[in-house]
């Protein structure tokens, strides 16, 4: 599924990508779906296949991080966002099923670039300009993106980063949101027949590496400078975003 090479090489690429994506989410609180989707499509995987197989690794990464961060979680201010997101996930799955690949490339490219822009404007993280009711539109957008591409993180991050949560509470809130997204998406993909046995096997293979990467990422979270980590992740996401935006128009 990854590309034209041998099965063994494809599996190795898949596992390495899942490990790196888990590492990024453990260290930053989000980004595993964006990074894994971007890299696997870069290696030649069909975007619709990748979007489906990401669901189990993403779910288990968030569960493993939430297990370590649960004591930091507080649910106030995010309930409207979660409810809106759950209601919007089916629309995202419909978009995945019915959209042409170039449309998904464009969404992915713009989403990657938007996430970099968001991270590059520190004022947005310092000001609490998102009232609680803004969780509804942010949740709706997150639900659609999560359903279509397993990448519902940026709107949630845009909302939670302005709530002045502590560093670990912020990460815990994100993991709760991602668990809710992934469980809802898993149910819908299974019910609509999109989660085939082949995709299930590939998705399950990615779980151990993604979880190991996520737990190591928690160690990175405590040791690596936020500034340097943010720069590295932003540079990678920006390059991928520009590439997929270009591919959308080149198709």
N, C-alpha and C positions, 0 to 999 in steps of 0.2 A: 504493500500500500504506500510505503514511503517514496519509492521511486523505481528506477529500472534496474538497480543493482541486485545482489544476491539477497536471499531471505535473511541470512545471518547478519549481513551488513545493515539491512533495513531495521531489524530488531534492535541492533546496537544503537543506531541513530535514534530510534524511538525511545529507548531507555535513557540515553544521555539527555535528550531533550526534556523528558519528564523530570529527570533529576535536577536539571538546571532551572526548570520552571518552578519546581517545589522549593528550591533554594531561594529563588527570588521572592516567592510569597512568604516564606518563613522570615526573611530578612526585612521585607518592606510592608507586609500585611496584605498585599494584593499583587496581581500581575502574572500569575502562573498561566491563566488562560490566554492572555494576550501574547505572552512570549512563546508558549508552546504552539499556539495556532500559527503565529508568524513564522517560526522556524520550520515546522513540519511542512507547511505549504511551500516554503523556500526550497526544501529538499524534494519537492515534486509530488507531495500528497494531495489528493483532491480535497478541496476545502470543506465540502459537505461531509466527507468521511471523517476528517480530522475533528470537525466540530462535534460529531457524535461521540467519538472515542475519548474525548477529553472529559466526559462527564464523570466517570468513576474516579480517575486520578484527582480531579478537582475536588470532588466530594470528600475523599479520604484525606487529602492535604488539609482541607479546612477543618475536618473533624479532629485530626491529630494536633493541629495548632490550637483549636478551641479547647481540647482536653488540657493543654498546658496553660491556657489563658482564661479559663472559665471564671476564676475568682475575680477577674477584672471586669467582667461583663455587667453592664447595666442597660436595661431595655428602654428607659425613658428617652423620648425624642425620636426613636427609630421605628415605632410600630406602624405609623402611616406609610413609611417607605416600604416596609416588608409586605404589608397587605397589598399595596399597589403593584409591587413587583410580581407577587404570586399571580395576580389577576392578568398581568401582561405577558407572562412567559408563554402561554399558548399562542399568542400572536407572533412571537419570535420564532417558535417552532414552525408555524405555517410559512413564515418568510423563508426559513431555511429550506423547506420542501419545495416551494414554488419559485424561488428567485433563480435567475441565471447566475452562473459563477462570477461574471464580471461585476454584477451588482454587489455580490458578497465581498469581492476584492475591494471595491470602492468603500464599502462600509468599514471593512477591516482597516484599510489604509488610513481613512479619515479618523477612525477611532484611535489608532496608534498615535497619530500626530496630535490629536486632541489631548490624549493622556500626557504627552510630553509637554505641551503648552501649559496644561494645568499644573504640572510639577515645577515648571520654570517660573511661576509667578508666586513667590512666597507670600505676598500680601493676601492672597486668597485664603491661605491657611491660617493667617493670623487674625483675620476678621470674621466674626460670627455674623455673616450677612445672610445666612440661610435659616429662616425661621422654621419651626416644626412643620408647618403646612407645606413647605417646599419639598418635604420628603415624598409627597404624592407624585409630582411630575418627575422627580429624580428616580423614584421607584418604578414608575411606568417605563421610563427609558431604559433603566437597568434590566427590567423584566424582558423587554423586547430583545435587547442585546444578548442577555443570558440565554434566552430561548433560541436565538438564531445562531450565535457564534460562541456561546459559553464565555462571553466576555462582558459580563454585567458590572464589572468593577468601577470604571471611571465615574459614572454618575453617583454611585454610592460614596466613592472617595471624595468627590466634589462636595457632597453634602456633609459627610462626617468630619472632613478636615476643617470645616468652619465651625464646628460645635465646641471647640476647645476641650476635647477629651484629652486625658493623659495618654502618653505614648502607648502603653499596653492596653488601656481600655479601648483606644482607637482600633488597635489590631484585633481585639476580641470582638468588637462590634462588627467589623468587616467579616470575620470568620462566620459569625452567626448568619449574616446576610447571605454569604456564599453557600452555606449549608442549605438554607431554605431554597435558594435558587436551584442548586444542583438536585435536591430531592424532587422538587416540582418538575424540573426538566426531565429527570430520569423516568418518572412516571409517565409523562406525556410521550417521550420518545418510545418507550416500551409499548404503550397503548396504541401508537400509530404504526408500529411495525418497523420503525427506523433503526431500532437497536438489534441488528441481526447477530447471529452467532459469531461471525467473523469479527464484527466490530466489538462485540462483548469480550472476546478473547484478547484482542489488542488493547482494549480499555483496561481489562483486569491486569494484563502484563505490566502496565505502567504504574499501578498502585504502589508497589514496594519502593521503587526508585523515587517516585514523587514524594512519598512520605519521608523517606530517609533525607532527601534534599530539604524538605520543609523543616525537619527537626534540626538539621545542621544550620539552616538559615536562622533559626531562633538564636543560636550561638553567635552567628554573625551580627544579628540585631544588637547584641550587647557589646560587641567588640569593634565593629567597623563604623567609621564615621558616616553619619547620615549624608553628609555633603558628597563624599566620594562615591558612596553606593548609589545615591540618586543620580549622579552624573553618568555613571556607567550604564545604569538601566535606561536612563533617558536617551543616551546616545544610541543604544541598541534598538530601542523602540522607534526612534525617529528614522533610522535607516530603513527598518522594515516597513514603516508607514509610508515613506516616500516610494519604496519599491512597489508596494501593492496598489497604491494610488495610480502609479504609472501603468501597472499591469491592467488595471480596470479599463483604462482608456486605450491600451494597446490591443485588447482582445478583439 
